[in-house]
């Protein structure tokens, strides 16, 4: 059985920073998001071909990804650059797939959905194929790296539940949160959504993540982005122990080893420096702070933020 540290988090919560820091551990391997490159990048063929691995090479030309591709193909897994075929895409019909793979925000409805997925032959067969692909991908990345634990930074809570159902994987959830005001500001600044919608999205995601974690039998470790930045060594060592590893200090005693990570642009410029992004404390207006308070209720306080 292979151990997977699965990072659940809303976007802009520091998951790439945490992944890069964990990758410095001598027994941890990662490719960042095990689901591969974001689908929005894939829609642009040239952007997909030019997509860089964190080592600086194009994924299509990177020796690591070429070797992983060959290993997966020998195991009967089709590797389609720059994706691994590990997303739980259960239907080619967009609306139906949305219903099958997204949070329904209700545990009873999701239990019924999972029963249907396992009961209807086409969905069950598709699910088993994708589950097998994930298991093979985890095994081969660990074998190539010679490590004990793989970190999957894919973030989705629905993916966590489905990954955790694979009997050959020991999935340990790391629930990463960041002050919602910082998350909403980052989403606004990146043009992903306006501030009010980002605040509601943050609260909704974390509420659903807690609900879905509670519905499983898995122990979960809650990690705050702010604690990672303020006390990186203590925070990372707590995660090491949670993953069943001997804790190692931060910063690592030697230069960060080469890694091959997919994700946001931080993967290309990380030099081992962990800094706290506190811009929201200076940039948010009183109106935006009021919007956030009205949108999220007590969720921020629930996670220990003022």
Number of C-alpha atoms within 10 A of each C-alpha: 10 15 20 23 23 27 28 28 24 24 21 19 24 22 27 24 21 22 24 22 23 23 23 23 23 18 18 23 28 26 24 27 22 24 21 21 19 15 12 9 14 17 10 10 10 10 12 21 16 14 20 23 23 24 15 14 16 17 23 18 13 16 13 19 21 15 14 18 21 15 18 20 12 10 13 11 21 15 19 10 18 24 18 21 21 22 18 21 17 21 16 8 9 11 9 11 14 14 14 21 20 13 20 15 15 11 14 9 12 19 12 11 16 15 12 14 18 16 12 10 11 12 18 16 15 17 19 14 16 20 23 16 22 23 19 19 22 23 20 18 22 20 13 13 16 13 15 18 26 27 28 25 25 22 22 19 26 21 20 21 18 14 22 21 14 15 12 16 17 19 27 21 26 23 22 21 24 23 21 27 24 20 23 29 24 21 19 17 12 11 10 12 16 14 23 19 16 23 26 18 20 27 20 16 19 21 13 18 24 14 15 19 19 12 12 12 8 14 12 17 15 13 21 18 21 19 15 21 18 13 13 20 19 16 18 22 19 17 20 20 12 18 24 12 17 14 18 20 13 18 15 15 9 7 10 16 10 10 20 22 25 27 22 16 11 14 22 16 9 15 12 15 9 16 12 12 13 12 12 17 12 7 11 15 11 9 9 17 16 11 16 22 16 13 18 19 12 13 18 19 11 9 16 9 14 8
